[in-house]
Amino acid sequence: MMLAPLAALSGAIAIAAGAFGAHGASGQAAEWLRTGGTYQLIHAVAVLVAVQQRATGPGWAMLAGAAVFAGTLYAMALGAPRWFGAITPIGGAAMIAGWLWLAWMMLKR
């Protein structure tokens, strides 16, 4: 299964982004890196929990959502146009959907 290794890779990317935000960026770029890193790291751990619960659908939703959410913030921090910020909420919606899906699956059990 690829979900768990991808979650671990996501966690590593989140740490790198946060470190860059703390030590190599300033201003709005540092904030975007910090926010993206925080959400990505939380969801990397959540995906590992979802894998343990055999809830791969919610795990994929969270992983994809975190990639879109954090990825757009990272892109803007590295100089991408500000309109990338309009894509960011799509990732947020996918993360929320993953959490709701996980809750629904756990309630069904």
C-alpha positions, 0 to 999 in steps of 0.5 A: 500500500502506498498511502502510509509511505506517502504520508511519511513523505508528506510529514518530511516535506512539512518539516522541511517547509516549516524549517525553511519558513522559520530560518530562510524566509520572512514576512508573508512567505514565512507565514505561508510556509508555517501554515502549510507545514502545520496543516500538512504535518497534522494530516500526515499523522492523521493519514497514518491513523486512517491507515491503521483504522483501514480507512484508506478512502478518508486517508487519500482525501486527507493526503490529497487535500493537504498536498493541494492546501500546503502546495499552493501556499508553498508555491506562493511562498516561492514566488508563484502568483497570488491567484494560487491562493484561490486553489488553497480552499479546495485542499481545505475542503478535501481535508474536511471531507476526509475527516467527516468521512473518517468520522462516518466510517468509525460511527458505522463500526 
